[in-house]
Amino acid sequence: MTTVAVPAARVERWVANFADRHGSAELAVRDGALTGVAEDGSTFAAHLPFDAPYDGPADAAAFAAALTVPDHWGVLLVRKGGFAVARLAGGELVDHKIGQRHVQGRTKAGGQSQQRFARRRDNQARQAYEAAAGHAARILAGGPALSALVTGGDHAAVAAVLEEPSLRALRAVVVEPWLAVPDPRRTVLDAAVADAASARFTVTNR
């Protein structure tokens, strides 16, 4: 079983290619997703972004047309070594900030040296999270209320940032998918925005 992100412009072609590979596919709408069962038994389930249920026709074109983005939404990516924050209005990037912070690597030293390195790493990580939270408060919490927030990077790091009092309300609008990303850079952020706005096709090949 694999899951792939498919933008609206490629949905119809993706479904056609699925049928070419596995045989004619019977489409249906089940549990808020467009599903397909091919002649060889392979299946897919396609979900709209931002946790939106799909209740339209069992048709790839109709499903593609249903891929829309909220008027106000955001992306928050955090890892120990950096962060990326973005606010979007529909498909337009309104504001963003990308930052890197040095967090010392692990040491093989033992005893007091290991404890000293661990304390230093914890302090550096906390400073990185505080920097991310400050920019998130300005960009994500400082304008019109967001209806969706897509997160990614490191689970513990994102949780630490969203624990900041000014950001706790954002936890209520966090939506799938979780984005597994490397240390955030501009290219990583751009790819994350595209993936967040794409359909998610979960495929089981036979």
N, C-alpha and C positions, 0 to 999 in steps of 0.2 A: 504494500500500500504506500503510495506516494501522494504528496500534496504539492500542487504547482499554482503559482499566481498567474492569472490570465487577464490582461486588460480588455476592456470592452471591445476595442477594435479587432481583437483576435479571437473572440469567443466563437463566432460562427465557423471560422476556419479550424479552430481546435476541435470542435464537435465533428466536423466533416472528416478531419484526419483520424479521429478516434474510430469512426465508422469504416474508413479505408483500411485501417490496421486490423480491426477486430470483427468486421462484418456489420451489416446494417444494425443500427442501434434503436431500440424502442425508448422513447423519451417519456418522462412522467414528472409530475410535481409531487414531492413527498416531504413532509416535515420542513417546509419552508425552503426547499432546495430543488433545483432542476436535476433529475437523475437520468441516467442512461444505462441500459443493459444491452450489450452487443451479442451477436450470434454465438461467439465463442465463450460467453459467460463473463467476459470482462465488464466492469461497471465503473461508473463515475457518479459523484454527487457534487454539484456545483452550488456554492453559497455566495450570496451577495456580500460585498464588503460592509463594514460597520455594523455587523450583527443584524442586518436588515433581512426579514423573511421574504422569500419570493412566493407570490401567489398568482402569478400570471399564467399564460398558456404554456404548454409543454413544447416550447419552440426556442431554438437557440437565438434567433433574431430578437424575439420578445425578451428573452433573458438578458441579452446584451443591452437592450434599450433600457432595462431596469437598473443598470449599473450607474448610479448617481452618487455624487459626493455632497456632504452637508455644506450648508452655508458657512459655518464656522467650525473648524476642527483643528486638531493639532497632532504633532508627532513628538515623542520624547524618547530619546535613545541615551542610555547611560551605561558606561562601563567604568572600571576603576581608573582607566587612563584617559577618559575623555567623555564628552557628552555632545549631543546635538538636540536643539529645540527648534521647532518650527510651528508657526501659525499659518493656517491656510483659509482662504475664502473661496469655497468651491474648489476649482482646480488651480487657483492662483496662490503662489507663495507670498504672503504678506510680510512676514518678519521671520528671522531665524538667527540663531547663534550657534556656533560650533566652537568648542574649546577643548584643549588638551591639558591634562595635569599629570605631572610625573608622580607615579606611585612606585616605590622601590620594589624590586623583585625579591623573591624569597631567598633566604640564605641557608647554607648547609651548616653554619656554625651552631653550636649548642650552648646550653647554659644561659648565662646572663646576656651573652651576645645575641642569642636567638630571641630572647625576650625583648631586648632593646630594639632589634630590627622589627619585631612584630608590632611594638608600640609605635615605631616610626611609620610603618606601613598603615596602621590604623589611623594615625593622625593625618597622613597624606590623603588617604581615601576619604576621610571625613571632610577635609578641606575641598576635595574634588566634588563631593556631593553637595556641599554648601554652595559652591560656585554654580553648579548645575541648577540647584533649587532657586538661586537668586535670579538667574536668567529666565527660568521657567515661570517664576512669579511675574516677571515683567512682561514676557511674551504671551504666555498662555492664560494667566489669570488677570492680566491688566487690560483686557478689551472686552468685546462682546462675549457672552458666555458660550463656551464650547459645547457642542452636542455630542462630540466624539473625540476620544484621545487614543491614539495607537501608540503602544510602547514597545521597547525592545532593548537588546543589549544583554545586561546581566540582571536577573530577577531581583537579587538582593539589593543591587545598586538602585534600580528603579524604585523599589519599595522604600528605600531609605530617603530618596528625594521626595517622594509623595507623602512622606510622614511629616514634612514641614507644614506647620499650621496653615500657611497661606495657600497650600496646594492640596490639602486633604479633600476639598470638595471635588477635585478633579478625579478622584478615585471612582466616583459614581458614574463617570462617563467613559471609563476605559473599556475599549472594545477589542475583539479579535481582529486580526491575528496577532499573536506575539511574534515579534520580528527578531530572529537570531542574526545579529549583525556583528561585524568586527568593530574595532575601535572607530568611532564615528569620524568621518571626513565628509567633505561636501558630496563626493560621489556616492558615499554610503547613504547620506541623507536623501539625496535625489532618488536613489533606488528604493529606499524605504517608503518614501512618499508614493512612488508608483505602485509598489507592492500593496500598500495599505488601501489604495483605491481600486485594486484589481479583484476579480472574482477568485475564489479558492476552489480548485478542482481536486477532489480526493479520488484517486484512481486505484482500482484493484485489477491488475492484469492477470489473465488466465493463460 
